[in-house]
């Protein structure tokens, strides 16, 4: 398959929830059931998440608009996944 519709998010506040991530991407067409949060070896949030959009073009739009925007006092880095 061609370009991916999934974005990796890095730098999440450790207390961030699935709802926080959904709020961050409000206005973009993503699949809420496919949001995945990374968990470290200690069982706590790794500060990473993966969010899947309905199309590669929608993922690109979110990536361009939301990269390095803030959630709380952290800024988030977004990366395209293939």
Secondary structure, DSSP 8 states (H G I E B T S, - for coil): --S-SEEEEE---TT--HHHHHHHTTTS-B-GGG-EEEE-TTSSEEEEEEEEBSSHHHHHHHHHHHTT-EETTEE-EEEEE-
